[in-house]
Amino acid sequence: MDFFPAFFDMSKARVVIFGSGGMAARKIRLLARSPAELYLVGAMPGDLVSLECPNLRCVDPEIAAAFLPDAQFAIVAEEDPEKRALAIALVRYHHIALNVVDDPAESDFMFPSLIERGSFVAGFTSGGAAPVLARDLRARFERSLPQGLAAFMREAGGVRRKLNDRIPDANGRRRAWEMISRDILSGCEPEAGESWADWAVSRIIPAPGTSDPEWGLVCLEGRVPDDISLRTFRFLQTCDLAIIPAHIERDWTDLIRKDAERIALAANDETIGLASRSGVRQVAWLLPADEDVRRISGLAATAGISVREL
C-alpha cells in the first residue's frame, strides 16, 4: 500500500491553494464543503464568483508565505509552469504536506474520488495511476448505497446513545449494530414520524450474544479471494473468531474482521475449545485445499456445533 488512507480533521484546519484557473476552482469547490479556512493565492477563478464560501479568502502571492506555517496542507494548482515551480518550492521550504494537481510524483498525498452522505465519507484512489477508473468504481459503489443513509448518519449519535443505554456489553452492542447495518443496507427505513433511534431499537434481536455460536466453513480449494460470494465475505467480516490452519495465505486472512480473535491451528489439531470464550456468535474456519470438509463437519456435529459450508 503506497498511499495510506487517512482523514484530516477540517474543523480547525487551514488550507492554502495556489492557482487561479479551472484546476484551482475544482479543489476549492471540493474544500468549500468543509469548515476549513481556505486561502487562495491568486485571483478568484471566474466560475467561482457566485460560490458561497465565507471561509475563503484571496491573498496576494507576495504574502502567501505568512499563511503556510499553520496550514494543514497546501495545494498547488498553478497552470503556469514557472508559478507552479515557485509555489512548490515555497511549500517545501515550510515542510507542509503538499498536493500538486495532476502530478503524483511531486505530491505527498492524493485527493480520492469522494462519496459523502452526511458524516459517512468514503474515498477511492488509484494512487494517481488510473484516476478515471477510481472515479467509475466510486460511481458504481455510490449507486449501491441505500437512499436513507444520509438521514441515518444525521441521527447516528442518538442511535448510539440509545443502544449504549439498553445494551451494557460491548459484544452485544456490536451485534446490534450489525443487525441495524444489515437492515439499512436492505433498504429498511423508519415509518413516518418514527425516529431512527426508535427504529434501530425495534430491529434488535433480544439478548444478543447468548446463543450457541454458528460455524462457517470456508473451503479454499480452487478459489481466490476475489471470487468469493458476498455471503462468505459478510461472514468473514462479522465473525467473532477465526480458525486459521498453518500455511493459509495472507490474501485470505486479510478478509477476516480485523478485531476478531484468531486461533492458529496446527496440522494435527482435532478439536477447538470454546468453553472459555464468551460472546462468540460466529466462527469462521478456513479450510486449505487438502482438508476434508466432511471430516471437519463430522467433528463439529459430534460436538453438537451448528455448521454451514460457505
KEGU-91776 format. One record per residue (C-alpha): residue number from 1; residue in one letter; x, y, z. Coordinates in Angstrom, 1 decimal, padded with zeros to 4 digits. Layout:
N
SITE | NUM | A | X | Y | Z
...
***
This chain:
310
SITE | 1 | M | 000.0 | 000.0 | 000.0
SITE | 2 | D | 001.9 | 003.0 | -001.3
SITE | 3 | F | -000.7 | 005.5 | -000.1
SITE | 4 | F | -002.2 | 005.1 | 003.3
SITE | 5 | P | -005.8 | 006.3 | 003.6
SITE | 6 | A | -006.4 | 008.9 | 006.4
SITE | 7 | F | -008.9 | 011.7 | 007.1
SITE | 8 | F | -008.0 | 015.2 | 008.2
SITE | 9 | D | -010.0 | 016.9 | 010.9
SITE | 10 | M | -011.1 | 020.0 | 009.0
SITE | 11 | S | -012.9 | 021.8 | 011.8
SITE | 12 | K | -009.9 | 023.9 | 012.7
SITE | 13 | A | -007.8 | 023.4 | 009.6
SITE | 14 | R | -006.1 | 025.9 | 007.3
SITE | 15 | V | -005.6 | 025.1 | 003.6
SITE | 16 | V | -003.5 | 027.2 | 001.2
SITE | 17 | I | -004.3 | 026.8 | -002.5
SITE | 18 | F | -002.1 | 028.2 | -005.3
SITE | 19 | G | -003.8 | 028.9 | -008.6
SITE | 20 | S | -006.5 | 030.9 | -010.4
SITE | 21 | G | -007.7 | 028.6 | -013.2
SITE | 22 | G | -010.0 | 025.6 | -013.6
SITE | 23 | M | -007.8 | 023.2 | -011.6
SITE | 24 | A | -007.9 | 025.5 | -008.5
SITE | 25 | A | -011.6 | 026.1 | -008.9
SITE | 26 | R | -012.3 | 022.3 | -008.7
SITE | 27 | K | -010.3 | 021.9 | -005.5
SITE | 28 | I | -011.9 | 025.0 | -003.9
SITE | 29 | R | -015.4 | 023.6 | -004.7
SITE | 30 | L | -014.5 | 020.4 | -003.0
SITE | 31 | L | -013.0 | 022.0 | 000.1
SITE | 32 | A | -015.8 | 024.6 | 000.4
SITE | 33 | R | -017.9 | 021.8 | 001.7
SITE | 34 | S | -015.7 | 021.7 | 004.8
SITE | 35 | P | -015.4 | 024.2 | 007.7
SITE | 36 | A | -011.6 | 024.8 | 007.0
SITE | 37 | E | -010.1 | 028.2 | 006.5
SITE | 38 | L | -009.2 | 028.4 | 002.8
SITE | 39 | Y | -006.6 | 030.8 | 001.4
SITE | 40 | L | -006.4 | 031.2 | -002.3
SITE | 41 | V | -003.0 | 032.6 | -003.5
SITE | 42 | G | -004.1 | 034.3 | -006.7
SITE | 43 | A | -007.1 | 035.8 | -008.4
SITE | 44 | M | -010.6 | 034.3 | -007.8
SITE | 45 | P | -011.4 | 032.0 | -010.8
SITE | 46 | G | -014.2 | 033.4 | -012.8
SITE | 47 | D | -016.6 | 030.4 | -012.3
SITE | 48 | L | -016.3 | 030.8 | -008.5
SITE | 49 | V | -017.6 | 034.3 | -008.3
SITE | 50 | S | -021.0 | 033.1 | -007.3
SITE | 51 | L | -019.7 | 030.4 | -004.9
SITE | 52 | E | -021.0 | 031.0 | -001.3
SITE | 53 | C | -017.9 | 030.2 | 000.8
SITE | 54 | P | -017.5 | 032.6 | 003.7
SITE | 55 | N | -014.3 | 030.8 | 004.8
SITE | 56 | L | -012.5 | 031.5 | 001.5
SITE | 57 | R | -010.1 | 034.4 | 001.3
SITE | 58 | C | -007.9 | 035.6 | -001.6
SITE | 59 | V | -004.3 | 036.7 | -000.7
SITE | 60 | D | -001.5 | 038.3 | -002.7
SITE | 61 | P | 001.3 | 036.0 | -003.7
SITE | 62 | E | 003.8 | 038.3 | -002.0
SITE | 63 | I | 002.4 | 037.5 | 001.4
SITE | 64 | A | 001.5 | 033.8 | 000.8
SITE | 65 | A | 004.4 | 032.6 | 003.0
SITE | 66 | A | 002.7 | 034.1 | 006.0
SITE | 67 | F | -000.2 | 031.7 | 005.8
SITE | 68 | L | 001.8 | 028.5 | 005.3
SITE | 69 | P | 003.3 | 027.7 | 008.8
SITE | 70 | D | -000.1 | 026.9 | 010.3
SITE | 71 | A | -001.5 | 025.2 | 007.3
SITE | 72 | Q | -002.7 | 021.6 | 007.5
SITE | 73 | F | -001.8 | 021.1 | 003.9
SITE | 74 | A | -001.3 | 023.0 | 000.6
SITE | 75 | I | -002.4 | 022.5 | -002.9
SITE | 76 | V | -000.6 | 023.7 | -006.0
SITE | 77 | A | -003.0 | 024.1 | -008.9
SITE | 78 | E | -001.0 | 026.6 | -011.0
SITE | 79 | E | -001.2 | 026.1 | -014.7
SITE | 80 | D | 001.8 | 028.3 | -015.5
SITE | 81 | P | 005.0 | 026.2 | -015.2
SITE | 82 | E | 007.1 | 029.0 | -013.6
SITE | 83 | K | 004.5 | 029.9 | -011.0
SITE | 84 | R | 004.0 | 026.2 | -010.3
SITE | 85 | A | 007.7 | 025.6 | -009.6
SITE | 86 | L | 007.9 | 028.7 | -007.3
SITE | 87 | A | 004.8 | 027.6 | -005.3
SITE | 88 | I | 006.1 | 024.0 | -004.9
SITE | 89 | A | 009.5 | 025.4 | -003.6
SITE | 90 | L | 007.7 | 027.7 | -001.2
SITE | 91 | V | 005.6 | 025.0 | 000.3
SITE | 92 | R | 008.5 | 022.6 | 000.5
SITE | 93 | Y | 010.5 | 025.2 | 002.4
SITE | 94 | H | 007.8 | 025.3 | 005.1
SITE | 95 | H | 007.6 | 021.5 | 005.3
SITE | 96 | I | 003.9 | 021.4 | 004.7
SITE | 97 | A | 002.1 | 018.4 | 003.2
SITE | 98 | L | 001.6 | 019.1 | -000.5
SITE | 99 | N | -000.7 | 018.0 | -003.3
SITE | 100 | V | 000.3 | 019.1 | -006.8
SITE | 101 | V | -002.7 | 018.7 | -009.1
SITE | 102 | D | -002.1 | 016.1 | -011.8
SITE | 103 | D | 001.5 | 015.4 | -010.6
SITE | 104 | P | 001.7 | 012.4 | -008.3
SITE | 105 | A | 005.5 | 012.4 | -008.3
SITE | 106 | E | 005.5 | 015.8 | -006.6
SITE | 107 | S | 002.7 | 015.1 | -004.2
SITE | 108 | D | 002.8 | 013.9 | -000.6
SITE | 109 | F | -000.9 | 012.8 | -000.7
SITE | 110 | M | -003.7 | 012.3 | -003.2
SITE | 111 | F | -007.3 | 013.5 | -003.2
SITE | 112 | P | -009.5 | 010.5 | -003.6
SITE | 113 | S | -012.8 | 010.4 | -005.5
SITE | 114 | L | -015.3 | 011.0 | -002.7
SITE | 115 | I | -018.7 | 009.9 | -001.6
SITE | 116 | E | -020.4 | 012.0 | 001.1
SITE | 117 | R | -023.6 | 011.0 | 002.9
SITE | 118 | G | -023.8 | 013.1 | 006.0
SITE | 119 | S | -020.9 | 012.1 | 008.2
SITE | 120 | F | -020.3 | 009.0 | 006.1
SITE | 121 | V | -017.4 | 009.7 | 003.8
SITE | 122 | A | -015.6 | 007.2 | 001.6
SITE | 123 | G | -012.7 | 007.8 | -000.8
SITE | 124 | F | -011.4 | 005.9 | -003.8
SITE | 125 | T | -008.0 | 006.3 | -005.3
SITE | 126 | S | -005.6 | 004.5 | -007.6
SITE | 127 | G | -002.6 | 006.4 | -006.3
SITE | 128 | G | -002.7 | 008.6 | -009.4
SITE | 129 | A | -002.3 | 005.6 | -011.8
SITE | 130 | A | -005.9 | 005.4 | -013.1
SITE | 131 | P | -008.0 | 008.2 | -011.7
SITE | 132 | V | -010.8 | 007.7 | -014.2
SITE | 133 | L | -011.1 | 004.0 | -013.1
SITE | 134 | A | -011.2 | 005.1 | -009.4
SITE | 135 | R | -014.0 | 007.6 | -010.3
SITE | 136 | D | -016.0 | 004.9 | -012.1
SITE | 137 | L | -015.6 | 002.5 | -009.2
SITE | 138 | R | -016.8 | 005.2 | -006.8
SITE | 139 | A | -019.8 | 005.8 | -009.0
SITE | 140 | R | -020.7 | 002.1 | -009.1
SITE | 141 | F | -020.3 | 001.8 | -005.3
SITE | 142 | E | -022.4 | 005.0 | -004.8
SITE | 143 | R | -025.3 | 003.5 | -006.8
SITE | 144 | S | -025.4 | 000.6 | -004.3
SITE | 145 | L | -025.9 | 002.9 | -001.2
SITE | 146 | P | -029.3 | 002.9 | 000.4
SITE | 147 | Q | -031.3 | 006.1 | 000.0
SITE | 148 | G | -031.8 | 006.6 | 003.7
SITE | 149 | L | -028.1 | 006.6 | 004.6
SITE | 150 | A | -027.6 | 010.3 | 004.9
SITE | 151 | A | -030.7 | 010.7 | 007.1
SITE | 152 | F | -029.5 | 007.9 | 009.3
SITE | 153 | M | -026.0 | 009.4 | 009.6
SITE | 154 | R | -027.5 | 012.7 | 010.8
SITE | 155 | E | -029.1 | 010.8 | 013.8
SITE | 156 | A | -026.4 | 008.2 | 014.3
SITE | 157 | G | -025.3 | 009.8 | 017.5
SITE | 158 | G | -028.7 | 009.4 | 019.1
SITE | 159 | V | -028.9 | 005.8 | 017.9
SITE | 160 | R | -025.6 | 005.1 | 019.6
SITE | 161 | R | -026.6 | 006.7 | 022.9
SITE | 162 | K | -029.9 | 004.7 | 023.0
SITE | 163 | L | -028.1 | 001.4 | 022.3
SITE | 164 | N | -025.4 | 002.2 | 024.9
SITE | 165 | D | -028.3 | 002.7 | 027.5
SITE | 166 | R | -030.0 | -000.5 | 026.5
SITE | 167 | I | -027.1 | -002.9 | 025.9
SITE | 168 | P | -024.4 | -002.9 | 028.6
SITE | 169 | D | -021.8 | -005.2 | 027.0
SITE | 170 | A | -019.6 | -004.3 | 024.0
SITE | 171 | N | -020.2 | -007.6 | 022.2
SITE | 172 | G | -023.9 | -007.2 | 022.4
SITE | 173 | R | -023.7 | -003.6 | 021.1
SITE | 174 | R | -021.6 | -004.7 | 018.1
SITE | 175 | R | -024.1 | -007.4 | 017.3
SITE | 176 | A | -026.9 | -004.9 | 017.5
SITE | 177 | W | -025.1 | -002.5 | 015.1
SITE | 178 | E | -024.5 | -005.4 | 012.7
SITE | 179 | M | -028.3 | -006.1 | 012.7
SITE | 180 | I | -029.1 | -002.4 | 012.2
SITE | 181 | S | -026.5 | -002.2 | 009.4
SITE | 182 | R | -027.9 | -005.2 | 007.6
SITE | 183 | D | -031.4 | -003.7 | 007.7
SITE | 184 | I | -030.2 | -000.3 | 006.4
SITE | 185 | L | -028.4 | -001.9 | 003.5
SITE | 186 | S | -031.5 | -003.9 | 002.8
SITE | 187 | G | -033.4 | -000.6 | 002.3
SITE | 188 | C | -035.4 | -000.6 | 005.6
SITE | 189 | E | -036.3 | 002.8 | 007.0
SITE | 190 | P | -038.4 | 004.2 | 009.9
SITE | 191 | E | -042.2 | 004.7 | 009.5
SITE | 192 | A | -043.4 | 008.3 | 009.1
SITE | 193 | G | -042.9 | 010.1 | 012.3
SITE | 194 | E | -040.6 | 007.4 | 013.8
SITE | 195 | S | -037.0 | 008.5 | 014.7
SITE | 196 | W | -034.1 | 006.5 | 013.5
SITE | 197 | A | -033.1 | 005.8 | 017.2
SITE | 198 | D | -036.5 | 004.2 | 017.9
SITE | 199 | W | -036.4 | 002.3 | 014.6
SITE | 200 | A | -033.0 | 001.0 | 015.5
SITE | 201 | V | -034.0 | -000.3 | 018.9
SITE | 202 | S | -037.0 | -002.1 | 017.3
SITE | 203 | R | -034.7 | -004.0 | 015.0
SITE | 204 | I | -032.6 | -005.5 | 017.8
SITE | 205 | I | -033.0 | -009.2 | 018.4
SITE | 206 | P | -033.3 | -009.8 | 022.2
SITE | 207 | A | -030.3 | -010.8 | 024.3
SITE | 208 | P | -027.6 | -010.7 | 021.6
SITE | 209 | G | -024.6 | -012.8 | 022.4
SITE | 210 | T | -026.4 | -015.5 | 024.3
SITE | 211 | S | -027.0 | -018.2 | 021.6
SITE | 212 | D | -024.7 | -021.0 | 020.6
SITE | 213 | P | -022.0 | -020.0 | 018.0
SITE | 214 | E | -022.6 | -020.6 | 014.3
SITE | 215 | W | -019.7 | -022.1 | 012.4
SITE | 216 | G | -019.0 | -021.3 | 008.8
SITE | 217 | L | -016.6 | -023.5 | 006.8
SITE | 218 | V | -014.7 | -021.7 | 004.0
SITE | 219 | C | -013.1 | -024.2 | 001.7
SITE | 220 | L | -010.3 | -022.6 | -000.2
SITE | 221 | E | -009.8 | -025.3 | -002.9
SITE | 222 | G | -009.8 | -023.8 | -006.4
SITE | 223 | R | -010.8 | -020.4 | -005.0
SITE | 224 | V | -009.1 | -017.0 | -004.8
SITE | 225 | P | -010.3 | -014.1 | -002.5
SITE | 226 | D | -011.7 | -012.1 | -005.5
SITE | 227 | D | -014.1 | -014.9 | -006.3
SITE | 228 | I | -015.8 | -015.4 | -003.0
SITE | 229 | S | -019.5 | -014.7 | -002.7
SITE | 230 | L | -021.0 | -011.7 | -000.8
SITE | 231 | R | -022.4 | -014.1 | 001.8
SITE | 232 | T | -018.9 | -015.6 | 002.5
SITE | 233 | F | -017.3 | -012.1 | 002.7
SITE | 234 | R | -020.0 | -010.9 | 005.0
SITE | 235 | F | -019.4 | -013.9 | 007.3
SITE | 236 | L | -015.7 | -013.3 | 007.4
SITE | 237 | Q | -016.3 | -009.6 | 008.2
SITE | 238 | T | -018.7 | -010.3 | 011.1
SITE | 239 | C | -017.2 | -013.4 | 012.7
SITE | 240 | D | -016.0 | -013.2 | 016.3
SITE | 241 | L | -013.4 | -016.0 | 016.0
SITE | 242 | A | -011.4 | -017.3 | 013.1
SITE | 243 | I | -009.7 | -020.6 | 013.0
SITE | 244 | I | -006.7 | -020.5 | 010.6
SITE | 245 | P | -004.7 | -023.6 | 009.8
SITE | 246 | A | -001.0 | -023.3 | 009.0
SITE | 247 | H | 000.1 | -022.0 | 005.6
SITE | 248 | I | -003.1 | -020.1 | 004.8
SITE | 249 | E | -002.1 | -017.2 | 002.5
SITE | 250 | R | -002.4 | -013.6 | 003.8
SITE | 251 | D | -004.7 | -012.7 | 001.0
SITE | 252 | W | -007.3 | -014.8 | 002.7
SITE | 253 | T | -006.6 | -013.8 | 006.3
SITE | 254 | D | -006.8 | -010.1 | 005.3
SITE | 255 | L | -010.5 | -010.7 | 004.6
SITE | 256 | I | -011.3 | -011.6 | 008.2
SITE | 257 | R | -012.7 | -008.9 | 010.6
SITE | 258 | K | -009.6 | -007.1 | 011.9
SITE | 259 | D | -010.6 | -007.3 | 015.6
SITE | 260 | A | -011.8 | -010.9 | 015.5
SITE | 261 | E | -010.0 | -013.4 | 017.8
SITE | 262 | R | -007.8 | -015.8 | 015.8
SITE | 263 | I | -006.6 | -019.3 | 016.5
SITE | 264 | A | -003.7 | -020.8 | 014.6
SITE | 265 | L | -004.5 | -024.4 | 014.0
SITE | 266 | A | -001.7 | -027.0 | 013.8
SITE | 267 | A | -002.0 | -029.8 | 011.3
SITE | 268 | N | -002.6 | -032.5 | 013.9
SITE | 269 | D | -005.2 | -030.5 | 016.0
SITE | 270 | E | -008.6 | -032.2 | 016.1
SITE | 271 | T | -010.7 | -030.1 | 018.5
SITE | 272 | I | -011.2 | -026.4 | 019.2
SITE | 273 | G | -012.2 | -025.4 | 022.8
SITE | 274 | L | -014.7 | -022.5 | 023.1
SITE | 275 | A | -015.9 | -023.1 | 026.6
SITE | 276 | S | -013.9 | -020.3 | 028.0
SITE | 277 | R | -014.8 | -017.8 | 025.3
SITE | 278 | S | -017.9 | -015.7 | 026.0
SITE | 279 | G | -019.7 | -013.6 | 023.4
SITE | 280 | V | -018.7 | -015.8 | 020.5
SITE | 281 | R | -021.6 | -015.9 | 018.0
SITE | 282 | Q | -019.9 | -016.7 | 014.7
SITE | 283 | V | -016.8 | -018.8 | 014.0
SITE | 284 | A | -015.1 | -018.9 | 010.6
SITE | 285 | W | -012.9 | -021.9 | 009.8
SITE | 286 | L | -010.7 | -021.6 | 006.8
SITE | 287 | L | -010.0 | -024.9 | 005.2
SITE | 288 | P | -007.0 | -025.4 | 002.9
SITE | 289 | A | -007.3 | -027.2 | -000.4
SITE | 290 | D | -006.2 | -030.6 | 001.1
SITE | 291 | E | -008.6 | -030.5 | 004.0
SITE | 292 | D | -011.6 | -032.9 | 004.1
SITE | 293 | V | -014.7 | -030.8 | 004.6
SITE | 294 | R | -016.7 | -033.9 | 005.6
SITE | 295 | R | -014.2 | -034.7 | 008.3
SITE | 296 | I | -014.5 | -031.2 | 009.8
SITE | 297 | S | -018.3 | -031.2 | 009.5
SITE | 298 | G | -018.3 | -034.6 | 011.3
SITE | 299 | L | -016.1 | -033.3 | 014.1
SITE | 300 | A | -018.4 | -030.3 | 014.5
SITE | 301 | A | -021.6 | -032.5 | 014.5
SITE | 302 | T | -020.1 | -034.7 | 017.2
SITE | 303 | A | -019.5 | -031.7 | 019.3
SITE | 304 | G | -023.1 | -030.5 | 018.8
SITE | 305 | I | -022.0 | -027.5 | 016.7
SITE | 306 | S | -024.1 | -025.9 | 014.0
SITE | 307 | V | -022.1 | -025.7 | 010.8
SITE | 308 | R | -022.7 | -024.4 | 007.3
SITE | 309 | E | -020.4 | -024.5 | 004.3
SITE | 310 | L | -019.7 | -021.1 | 002.7
***
